[in-house]
């Protein structure tokens, strides 16, 4: 075993990178190719790291390369050290963006992975002050058109072609399991108030199918919509992937006309404001994280 000689200087990330790449590929040759280095350089990096730590980190023979127990033990620490350095670089690289950014999102997004996206954005662009507005998609359009918001993330409004599509979602009728509300002569609905985009979509779908309907309950809150529907006051239109706990897709499915699909879009970020463009790109790149398949959170219209 090598002797340990304490050294107060931090470990060189270049040495850690070479060590990690060899552990990932189990080959000095392949590690060198992926890093764009000579094989001899990678070997020297690993040797310097082993000398610095006083431990043999890789077992080598003519047939294979593999981490030693000490090498396995430090792998997670090496990854964490490199990731920390990368986060610092991203943070400093984004620090040139400054100003105030006014973002509007539907309430459902605020309850999914949006906090993670905002946290990553804030880390990279720490000098941007964020003003967040949460509300109905229809109201967000109105605020954006009035110049009160720089960027909105919402359902696409009928007849409005603006925005970049983050994803397309299937809407379904949802209600308390076992209720026969969908087969009643007059369908009772639980809806958000105007200008909810989902509300308009649901009512227009029933009108086209010639089905009679009534608004049994209106709620402007996320909790209220779920509570009224779980209580059996009526049925509602919802994202197929985000039906809230206690509710289920209406059965039989042909009891009501299909709702079809709806698009979710990011609008804004096309102007000279670099911060808005950067946040729009972050949302679009992470769109699927906003809809984790296992998540059963309610979606707001």
N, C-alpha and C positions, 0 to 999 in steps of 0.2 A: 504494500500500500504506500502511496506517496505521502510525504509529510506535508502538513498544513502550515503555511506561512501566512499569518494574517496580513491583509493589505486593505487600508482604508479607502482606496480608490474604487469608484464604481466599476462594475463589469462593462467591458466594451460591447455594445449591442451588435457589432459586426461579428464578434466571436459567437455570441448567442444565436445569431441568425444562421450561421453556418452549422452550428451544432444541431439546431432544431431541424434544419433542412435535411441533414444526414439521417436524423431519427425518423423523419417522415418518409424518406425515400429508401432508407436502408442501403444507401449506395453513395459513396463519395463522388463517383462519376456523374450520377444523375443529379446529385445536389449541386455540383459545380455547374452543370448545364443550366439548371433552373435559376441559379443565382447569377449566371453570366460571368463566372470566374474560372480560373484554372483549377484542376483537381489538386495540384500541389498547394494552392492558396487555401482551399478548404481544409486540407489536412493540417496545414500550419495553424489555422484558426482554432481547430479543435485541440491541437497539441498545446497551444498557448492557454486555452481555457482550462484544460486539465492541469497544467502547471500552476496556473493562478489559484485554482481551487484545491489543489493537492489531492485530487481524486481521479481515478480512471473512469471516464464517462462512457466510453464506447469499447466494446469487445470486437476485435478485428481478427479475421483469419483469411485464408485465400478464397473462402467460399461465401462468407457473409459478414455483415456488419450489424451489430445490434447494441442497444443501450445496456449498460451494466445496471445493477441495482441502484447505484448512486446516480447514474444517468437518468434512469426512470424517475428517481425521487426529485430531481431538480427540473424536469421537463415542465411541470405546470408553472413553476416560478419563472422560468425563462420566457414562457409565453406571456405571462402577466407583465414582465418587464418590457418586452417588446411592444405589447399592446399599449402600455402606458406611454411609451415614447411616441407611438403613432397618434394617440389621442392628443398629446401635447402639440404635435406638429399640425394636426387638423385644427386644433383650437387657435393656434397662432396664425395659420394660413387664412382662417376666416375672419380674423380680427379687423381686417380692413373695412368690412361692411359695418355701417353705422346708421343710426336713425331710428324711427318708430314705425312699426309695421302693425297694421290693423287687420286682424284675421277673424273671419266669421265662419263658424262650423255648426252643423246640425248637432243637436244634443246627443244623439246616438254615438257620433264619432268621439265626443268628449269622454264617453264611457268605455271605449275600446282601446286601441293601441295608440291613439293620438298623443297621450302624455309622453310615450317613449319617443315619438317622432319629434315633439317639441323639445324634449330634453336633449336629444342629439343635436338639433338645430341650435339650441342655446349654447351648447358646449363649443360648437364650431364657430358661431357668430355671437360671441358674448357681448358685443357692443351694440346689438340690435335690441331695442325695447319692444316688447310684444304686448299688444292690446287685444284681448280675446273676447269675442262676442259669440254667445251660444244661443241658438234659437231655431225657429222653423225655417226650412229651406226657402219658402216663399218670402218671408220677411228678410232673409239675408240678401236675396236678390234686390229687394227694394232699397236696403241700406247701401248695397254696392252701387246701384244705379244713381243713388243720391250723392255718391262720393264719400260716404261715411266709412267704407271699408276698402282696403287695398286688395284683398284676396278672400275668396269664399270657397268652401268645400261643401258641396250640397248636391241634392238630387237635381237632375236636369229639369228645368221648367218647360212645359209644353210649348212648342213653337220657338224656343230659344236655342239657337245653334251655337252659342258661345261656349267656350270652355274646352279643356282637354279631358278626355274620358279616363277616369281612374279604373273603373270596372263597370260591368253590366250585371244587374241583379234581378232574379226572378221574384215577383211578388206573389203571395198566396193569401187566401182567406184563412184567418186564424180565430180560434175561439176556445172556450172551455171544453175539454174532451167529453164526449157523450151527449152534448146538447143537440137538439134538433132545430136550432134557430135558422140554419141555412135553408130549411125546407118550409119555413113558414110563408104564408101568402105575402106578408110584408116583412122584409128582412130588416131586423134591428141592427143598427150600426153604432160602433163606438169609434169616434173620430177626433182628431185634433181640429181646432178651429181654423177657419180661413186665415191666411192663404196657404194652408198645408197642401203640398203637392200630392202627397199620398191620398188625402181626402178627395181632391178633385179627380184623381185617377180612379178611385173606388166608385164614386158616384157616377161618373161618366160610363164606366164599364157596366153598371147595373142598368143605366138608362138605355144604352145601346141594345142590351139583351131584353128589354121590356120588363124587367123585374121591378116590382114595387119595393120601396125602401123607406125607412124613417131613421132619423138620428136619435137613438135612444139615450146616448150620453156623449157629451163633448167635454174634453179635458185638455187643458193647455200644458199639463205636466206629464213627464214620462211615467212617474209612479201612478198617476191617476188613470192613464190609458190602460195600463196593465191591470190595476185593481178592478176597474169596471168590467173588463173583459173576463177576467178570472171569476168574477162574481156572477157571470152569466147574463149581464145586461144586454149584450149584443156581441157581434163579431167585428173584426177589424181587418184591415189590409196590412200585411207585414212581409218583410224580407224572409224568404224561405230559410236562409241560413241563420237567422237571428230571432227566431220565434222565442218569446220570453218564457221563463219557467212557469209552469202551470197551464200553459196553452199548447195547442197542437193545431196542425193544419186541418181544416174542416173536412170531414168525411160524410158522405161520399164526395169525392172531388168534383164530380159533375153536378153537384147540387147548386152550384153558382157558376157564372161565367168566369173563365180564366182571366186573371189580371195581367198576364203577359210580363214584360220586363221593363225595367227603368234604369237609366244610366246615372252614375254618380260622377260629377265633374269638378274640376278645379278651374275656377274662373279668376283671371287676374294674373299678375306676374309678367305681363307682356310689355309693360312700360319701362321707363328708364330706371325704375326702382329695383336695384339689384337684389335687395333683401327679399322682396316679394317673389322674384324669379327663383331665388335659391330655395325658399320654403316650398314653393310650388313643385320644384323638382324633387325635394325630399318627400313630399306627400305622394307624388306619382310613383316614385321608385319604391315606396313602402306600402302601396295601396293594399296588397293582399294581407299585410300584417294587421290591417284594420278590421279584417273579417276572419278571425281565427275560427276554424271549423268547429272547434270544441266549445267555443263561447256561445252562450245562450242568452245574450243580452238583448234588450228590446231596442228596436230601431225607431227613431222618430222621423215623421214626415216633414 
